[in-house]
Amino acid sequence: MSVSAASPSYFAALQRAPASDAASTTTAQPKAEADNANIASSKTDAKQTDSREAAAVAAEVAALASTDRKVRSHEAAHLAAAGGLAQGGASFSTVRGPDGQMYAVGGEVGIDVSPGRTPDETIAKAQQIQRAALAPADPSSQDYRVAAIAAQLIQQAQRELATQNEPAIGADGASRQLQTAISQIEPNPASGEQVNIFA
């Protein structure tokens, strides 16, 4: 019968089929496991990348916050020491951090450095300017320049005071100075003799 003749080959095919199916199943299983491992690895890599990016953002925010505190403290010290010489409050230059907040990264306080009406007033004012410029714990190069300008104001005012305190030479004073100069010339002239002091 043709059916029985076909049966062995059909059964043989069936017997071979499960073997090949089993082989493909065992081959497919490690491939699926590898795909799952790759996906898990990708997720882990993505999490690590996200974690590194979050850490970098947090570090940048912390650095900006630290700078902001230092800048504001620096300018507050200038303001406190400047008193009435400060021209308005502190002004700040800011940047936006990755968290969307604004942070101060620089600042300044305007200080009146004009001379006073008198030398004494100029000296007092310049000394206060120096104190204000050098008030922060970490003065900047600009702070040192302002302190140097104040030192120059003090020197100028001291010179003005010195010239103001010199006695005015009137006719009597000039006469006394001339007599003193003549008496110091050697030999002392006898009375009635003339000395040429312009020679």
Order of alpha helices (4+ residues) and beta strands (2+ residues): alpha-beta-beta-alpha-alpha-alpha
